[in-house]
Amino acid sequence: MMCGKPSAIAAGLCGAIFIGYCIYFDRKRRSDPSFKSRLRERRKKQRAALNKSGLAELPDLKDATAVQKFFLDEIQLGEELLAQGDYEKGVDHLTNAIAVCGQPQQLLQVLQQTLPPPVFQMLLTKLPTISQRIVSSPSLGEDDVE
């Protein structure tokens, strides 16, 4: 039964070496002069990809007038795109409006009555992605680079 103690010591030693390597690698990575610039570039590309995909930049949720303007603009743009037959982009803009809406359940009920069933189903499938965007939106800023 003495076999368990040496293997436990070996496992602990391997774990300590691994953690030490991780700390060393992270410190080396962060001290790289181009680390911050590469990080900023990657975040710019993420924001550009979001904007290019039709997802608008969300307003400051604490500013009621900005939220109201954003909501009305997104509803109008979504309706225009749906009328033109561009369902993907129209649903994207309606999803943005739902994201900042104070009473999303009531808006969803209205949209369910006015939109064709396939378009409403597209809207429902896109709702989780916009809620993830709201939760993660502050992490895209450049101010939090260490």
Accessible surface in RSA format (square Angstrom, percent):
REM  Atomic radii and reference values for relative SASA: ProtOr
REM  Chains: A
REM  Algorithm: Lee & Richards
REM  Probe-radius: 1.40
REM  Slices: 20
REM RES _ NUM      All-atoms   Total-Side   Main-Chain    Non-polar    All polar
REM                ABS   REL    ABS   REL    ABS   REL    ABS   REL    ABS   REL
RES MET A   1   227.18 117.6 166.04 109.9  61.14 145.6 146.84 124.8  80.34 106.4
RES MET A   2   148.99  77.2 146.24  96.8   2.76   6.6 114.47  97.3  34.52  45.7
RES CYS A   3   108.51  82.1  97.17 108.4  11.34  26.7  39.08  99.0  69.44  74.9
RES GLY A   4    43.88  54.1   0.00   N/A  43.88  54.1  37.33 102.4   6.55  14.7
RES LYS A   5   138.02  67.3 129.23  79.3   8.79  20.9  78.12  70.3  59.90  63.8
RES PRO A   6    80.51  58.7  72.88  66.4   7.63  27.7  76.41  63.1   4.10  25.5
RES SER A   7    66.39  56.1  55.97  74.7  10.42  24.0  47.70 101.6  18.69  26.2
RES ALA A   8    64.19  59.0  48.08  74.2  16.12  36.7  56.09  79.0   8.10  21.5
RES ILE A   9   110.64  63.0 103.12  76.8   7.52  18.1 109.18  78.6   1.47   4.0
RES ALA A  10    51.63  47.5  47.21  72.9   4.42  10.1  51.35  72.3   0.28   0.7
RES ALA A  11    67.03  61.6  50.56  78.0  16.47  37.5  58.48  82.4   8.55  22.6
RES GLY A  12    46.19  57.0   0.00   N/A  46.19  57.0  38.57 105.9   7.61  17.0
RES LEU A  13   108.35  60.3 103.29  73.9   5.07  12.7 106.65  74.9   1.70   4.6
RES CYS A  14    83.51  63.2  77.03  85.9   6.48  15.2  26.16  66.3  57.36  61.8
RES GLY A  15    31.54  38.9   0.00   N/A  31.54  38.9  30.89  84.8   0.64   1.4
RES ALA A  16    62.28  57.3  46.21  71.3  16.07  36.5  52.39  73.8   9.89  26.2
RES ILE A  17   113.95  64.8 105.84  78.9   8.11  19.5 112.10  80.7   1.85   5.0
RES PHE A  18   132.19  66.1 128.52  79.6   3.68   9.6 132.02  80.0   0.17   0.5
RES ILE A  19   105.78  60.2 105.44  78.6   0.34   0.8 105.78  76.2   0.00   0.0
RES GLY A  20    35.17  43.4   0.00   N/A  35.17  43.4  30.23  83.0   4.94  11.1
RES TYR A  21   128.75  60.1 122.45  69.7   6.30  16.4  91.32  68.6  37.43  46.1
RES CYS A  22    53.94  40.8  47.16  52.6   6.78  15.9  26.67  67.6  27.27  29.4
RES ILE A  23    99.38  56.6  95.29  71.0   4.08   9.8  98.57  71.0   0.81   2.2
RES TYR A  24   127.86  59.7 121.58  69.2   6.27  16.3  98.81  74.3  29.05  35.8
RES PHE A  25   108.13  54.1 108.13  67.0   0.00   0.0 108.13  65.6   0.00   0.0
RES ASP A  26    51.44  36.0  51.16  50.9   0.29   0.7  18.83  44.3  32.61  32.5
RES ARG A  27   172.29  72.3 167.49  85.4   4.80  11.4  64.67  88.4 107.62  65.2
RES LYS A  28   123.63  60.3 115.49  70.9   8.14  19.4  71.58  64.4  52.05  55.4
RES ARG A  29    86.54  36.3  78.61  40.1   7.93  18.9  41.16  56.3  45.37  27.5
RES ARG A  30   101.11  42.5  85.53  43.6  15.58  37.1  35.51  48.5  65.60  39.8
RES SER A  31    83.58  70.6  52.83  70.5  30.75  70.8  47.01 100.1  36.57  51.2
RES ASP A  32    50.19  35.2  40.30  40.1   9.89  23.4  16.57  39.0  33.62  33.5
RES PRO A  33   130.36  95.0  95.09  86.7  35.27 128.2 107.48  88.7  22.88 142.2
RES SER A  34    44.62  37.7  41.60  55.5   3.02   7.0  36.42  77.6   8.20  11.5
RES PHE A  35    19.05   9.5  18.95  11.7   0.10   0.3  18.95  11.5   0.10   0.3
RES LYS A  36    88.44  43.1  88.30  54.2   0.14   0.3  38.41  34.6  50.03  53.3
RES SER A  37    57.40  48.5  53.96  72.0   3.44   7.9  45.14  96.1  12.26  17.2
RES ARG A  38   124.41  52.2 119.42  60.9   4.99  11.9  64.38  88.0  60.03  36.4
RES LEU A  39    20.53  11.4  19.62  14.0   0.92   2.3  20.03  14.1   0.51   1.4
RES ARG A  40    94.09  39.5  94.09  48.0   0.00   0.0  23.93  32.7  70.16  42.5
RES GLU A  41    86.48  49.7  86.48  65.4   0.00   0.0  36.66  70.9  49.82  40.7
RES ARG A  42   131.77  55.3 128.99  65.8   2.78   6.6  53.26  72.8  78.51  47.6
RES ARG A  43    38.19  16.0  38.19  19.5   0.00   0.0   3.24   4.4  34.96  21.2
RES LYS A  44   107.98  52.7 103.88  63.7   4.10   9.8  57.04  51.3  50.94  54.3
RES LYS A  45   141.50  69.0 134.98  82.8   6.53  15.5  81.88  73.7  59.62  63.5
RES GLN A  46    82.60  46.2  76.93  56.2   5.66  13.5  31.06  66.1  51.53  39.1
RES ARG A  47    56.93  23.9  56.50  28.8   0.44   1.0  26.23  35.9  30.70  18.6
RES ALA A  48    58.91  54.2  50.27  77.6   8.64  19.7  55.99  78.8   2.92   7.7
RES ALA A  49    59.50  54.7  50.16  77.4   9.34  21.2  54.92  77.3   4.58  12.1
RES LEU A  50    44.06  24.5  43.37  31.0   0.69   1.7  43.96  30.9   0.10   0.3
RES ASN A  51    82.49  56.9  63.57  61.4  18.92  45.6  26.13  62.9  56.35  54.5
RES LYS A  52   179.98  87.8 151.13  92.7  28.86  68.7 103.85  93.5  76.14  81.1
RES SER A  53    61.46  51.9  38.25  51.1  23.21  53.5  50.39 107.3  11.07  15.5
RES GLY A  54    14.29  17.6   0.00   N/A  14.29  17.6  13.61  37.4   0.68   1.5
RES LEU A  55    33.48  18.6  32.73  23.4   0.75   1.9  33.14  23.3   0.34   0.9
RES ALA A  56    26.36  24.2  18.86  29.1   7.50  17.1  26.36  37.1   0.00   0.0
RES GLU A  57   108.67  62.4  95.28  72.1  13.39  31.9  52.24 101.1  56.42  46.1
RES LEU A  58    26.80  14.9  10.05   7.2  16.76  42.1  10.05   7.1  16.76  45.1
RES PRO A  59    27.70  20.2  10.17   9.3  17.52  63.7  22.05  18.2   5.65  35.1
RES ASP A  60    92.62  64.9  76.12  75.8  16.50  39.0  38.01  89.4  54.61  54.5
RES LEU A  61    94.92  52.9  69.26  49.5  25.66  64.5  69.44  48.8  25.48  68.6
RES LYS A  62   191.56  93.5 156.94  96.3  34.62  82.4 107.69  96.9  83.87  89.3
RES ASP A  63    63.87  44.7  58.06  57.8   5.82  13.8  18.73  44.1  45.15  45.0
RES ALA A  64    78.70  72.4  66.11 102.0  12.60  28.7  72.09 101.5   6.61  17.5
RES THR A  65   100.70  71.6  95.41  96.7   5.29  12.6  80.22 107.8  20.48  31.0
RES ALA A  66    33.06  30.4  23.47  36.2   9.59  21.8  30.72  43.3   2.34   6.2
RES VAL A  67    23.95  15.8  23.95  21.7   0.00   0.0  23.95  20.8   0.00   0.0
RES GLN A  68   112.05  62.7 107.68  78.7   4.37  10.4  29.02  61.8  83.03  63.0
RES LYS A  69   134.33  65.5 129.77  79.6   4.56  10.9 102.83  92.6  31.50  33.6
RES PHE A  70    23.68  11.8  19.74  12.2   3.94  10.2  23.23  14.1   0.45   1.3
RES PHE A  71    45.54  22.8  45.54  28.2   0.00   0.0  45.54  27.6   0.00   0.0
RES LEU A  72   100.41  55.9  96.69  69.2   3.72   9.3  97.05  68.2   3.36   9.0
RES ASP A  73    61.62  43.2  57.33  57.1   4.28  10.1  23.22  54.7  38.39  38.3
RES GLU A  74    10.12   5.8  10.12   7.7   0.00   0.0   0.00   0.0  10.12   8.3
RES ILE A  75    29.49  16.8  29.49  22.0   0.00   0.0  29.49  21.2   0.00   0.0
RES GLN A  76   105.21  58.8 103.56  75.7   1.65   3.9  29.26  62.3  75.95  57.6
RES LEU A  77    71.01  39.5  70.07  50.1   0.95   2.4  70.78  49.7   0.23   0.6
RES GLY A  78     0.00   0.0   0.00   N/A   0.00   0.0   0.00   0.0   0.00   0.0
RES GLU A  79   104.40  59.9  98.25  74.3   6.15  14.6  34.58  66.9  69.83  57.0
RES GLU A  80    78.68  45.2  73.69  55.7   4.99  11.9  34.62  67.0  44.06  36.0
RES LEU A  81    26.82  14.9  26.82  19.2   0.00   0.0  26.82  18.8   0.00   0.0
RES LEU A  82    24.53  13.7  16.33  11.7   8.20  20.6  16.59  11.7   7.94  21.4
RES ALA A  83    93.12  85.6  49.38  76.2  43.74  99.5  62.19  87.6  30.93  81.9
RES GLN A  84   137.69  77.0  97.94  71.6  39.75  94.6  41.88  89.2  95.81  72.7
RES GLY A  85    39.58  48.8   0.00   N/A  39.58  48.8  20.95  57.5  18.63  41.7
RES ASP A  86    50.14  35.1  44.02  43.8   6.12  14.5  20.60  48.5  29.54  29.5
RES TYR A  87   103.22  48.2 100.35  57.1   2.87   7.5  59.91  45.0  43.31  53.4
RES GLU A  88    93.13  53.5  91.60  69.3   1.53   3.6  52.28 101.1  40.84  33.3
RES LYS A  89   102.95  50.2 102.95  63.2   0.00   0.0  47.14  42.4  55.82  59.5
RES GLY A  90     0.00   0.0   0.00   N/A   0.00   0.0   0.00   0.0   0.00   0.0
RES VAL A  91     0.00   0.0   0.00   0.0   0.00   0.0   0.00   0.0   0.00   0.0
RES ASP A  92    10.68   7.5  10.59  10.5   0.09   0.2   0.21   0.5  10.47  10.4
RES HIS A  93    19.74  10.8  19.74  13.7   0.00   0.0  10.93  11.3   8.80  10.2
RES LEU A  94     1.27   0.7   1.27   0.9   0.00   0.0   1.27   0.9   0.00   0.0
RES THR A  95     2.35   1.7   2.35   2.4   0.00   0.0   2.35   3.2   0.00   0.0
RES ASN A  96     0.00   0.0   0.00   0.0   0.00   0.0   0.00   0.0   0.00   0.0
RES ALA A  97     0.00   0.0   0.00   0.0   0.00   0.0   0.00   0.0   0.00   0.0
RES ILE A  98     9.65   5.5   6.97   5.2   2.68   6.5   6.97   5.0   2.68   7.3
RES ALA A  99    24.35  22.4   0.05   0.1  24.29  55.3   7.45  10.5  16.90  44.8
RES VAL A 100    15.09   9.9   0.00   0.0  15.09  36.4   3.25   2.8  11.84  32.1
RES CYS A 101    28.13  21.3  13.09  14.6  15.04  35.4   3.26   8.3  24.87  26.8
RES GLY A 102    76.06  93.8   0.00   N/A  76.06  93.8  41.37 113.5  34.69  77.7
RES GLN A 103   112.27  62.8 105.84  77.4   6.43  15.3  35.46  75.5  76.81  58.3
RES PRO A 104    49.01  35.7  49.01  44.7   0.00   0.0  49.01  40.5   0.00   0.0
RES GLN A 105   126.94  71.0 126.55  92.5   0.38   0.9  54.33 115.6  72.61  55.1
RES GLN A 106   104.34  58.3 103.15  75.4   1.19   2.8  35.34  75.2  69.00  52.3
RES LEU A 107    26.80  14.9  22.74  16.3   4.05  10.2  25.90  18.2   0.90   2.4
RES LEU A 108    23.84  13.3  23.52  16.8   0.32   0.8  23.78  16.7   0.07   0.2
RES GLN A 109   109.95  61.5 108.37  79.2   1.58   3.8  29.72  63.3  80.23  60.8
RES VAL A 110    82.31  54.2  82.08  74.3   0.24   0.6  82.30  71.5   0.02   0.0
RES LEU A 111    15.83   8.8  15.83  11.3   0.00   0.0  15.83  11.1   0.00   0.0
RES GLN A 112   108.96  60.9  96.14  70.3  12.82  30.5  16.33  34.8  92.63  70.3
RES GLN A 113   154.16  86.2 116.67  85.3  37.49  89.3  42.70  90.9 111.46  84.5
RES THR A 114    95.03  67.6  62.38  63.2  32.65  77.8  63.39  85.1  31.64  47.8
RES LEU A 115    22.74  12.7  14.78  10.6   7.96  20.0  15.47  10.9   7.26  19.5
RES PRO A 116    67.81  49.4  60.90  55.5   6.91  25.1  67.43  55.7   0.38   2.3
RES PRO A 117   103.83  75.7  97.25  88.7   6.58  23.9 103.62  85.6   0.21   1.3
RES PRO A 118    95.46  69.6  84.54  77.1  10.92  39.7  91.80  75.8   3.67  22.8
RES VAL A 119     9.41   6.2   9.07   8.2   0.34   0.8   9.41   8.2   0.00   0.0
RES PHE A 120    16.17   8.1  16.17  10.0   0.00   0.0  16.17   9.8   0.00   0.0
RES GLN A 121   102.13  57.1 101.97  74.5   0.15   0.4  39.85  84.8  62.28  47.2
RES MET A 122    52.86  27.4  50.71  33.6   2.15   5.1  26.03  22.1  26.83  35.5
RES LEU A 123     0.00   0.0   0.00   0.0   0.00   0.0   0.00   0.0   0.00   0.0
RES LEU A 124    64.96  36.2  54.94  39.3  10.02  25.2  55.14  38.7   9.81  26.4
RES THR A 125    96.30  68.5  75.06  76.1  21.24  50.6  72.57  97.5  23.72  35.9
RES LYS A 126    49.50  24.1  48.94  30.0   0.56   1.3  30.36  27.3  19.14  20.4
RES LEU A 127    32.90  18.3  30.85  22.1   2.05   5.2  30.97  21.7   1.94   5.2
RES PRO A 128    76.16  55.5  70.77  64.5   5.38  19.6  76.01  62.8   0.15   0.9
RES THR A 129    78.93  56.1  74.71  75.7   4.22  10.0  66.08  88.8  12.85  19.4
RES ILE A 130     6.77   3.9   5.68   4.2   1.09   2.6   6.77   4.9   0.00   0.0
RES SER A 131    57.97  49.0  55.75  74.4   2.21   5.1  43.67  93.0  14.30  20.0
RES GLN A 132   122.35  68.4 117.66  86.0   4.69  11.2  40.92  87.1  81.43  61.8
RES ARG A 133    27.94  11.7  26.20  13.4   1.74   4.1  18.15  24.8   9.79   5.9
RES ILE A 134    45.97  26.2  38.56  28.7   7.41  17.9  38.71  27.9   7.26  19.7
RES VAL A 135   124.35  81.8 102.11  92.4  22.24  53.6 108.86  94.6  15.49  42.0
RES SER A 136    53.62  45.3  48.44  64.6   5.18  11.9  38.23  81.4  15.39  21.6
RES SER A 137    47.07  39.8  36.86  49.2  10.21  23.5  21.50  45.8  25.57  35.8
RES PRO A 138   103.32  75.3  79.43  72.4  23.88  86.8  92.11  76.1  11.20  69.6
RES SER A 139    62.30  52.6  52.20  69.7  10.10  23.3  45.90  97.7  16.40  23.0
RES LEU A 140    37.24  20.7  37.22  26.6   0.02   0.1  37.24  26.2   0.00   0.0
RES GLY A 141    29.22  36.0   0.00   N/A  29.22  36.0  28.06  77.0   1.17   2.6
RES GLU A 142    59.22  34.0  47.98  36.3  11.23  26.7  16.67  32.2  42.55  34.7
RES ASP A 143   148.72 104.2 115.68 115.1  33.04  78.1  41.50  97.7 107.22 106.9
RES ASP A 144    77.01  53.9  54.69  54.4  22.31  52.8  46.48 109.4  30.53  30.4
RES VAL A 145    26.11  17.2   3.31   3.0  22.80  54.9   4.23   3.7  21.88  59.4
RES GLU A 146   133.57  76.7 101.84  77.0  31.73  75.5  62.17 120.3  71.40  58.3
END  Absolute sums over single chains surface
CHAIN  1 A    10416.6       8910.9       1505.7       6557.6       3859.0
END  Absolute sums over all chains
TOTAL         10416.6       8910.9       1505.7       6557.6       3859.0
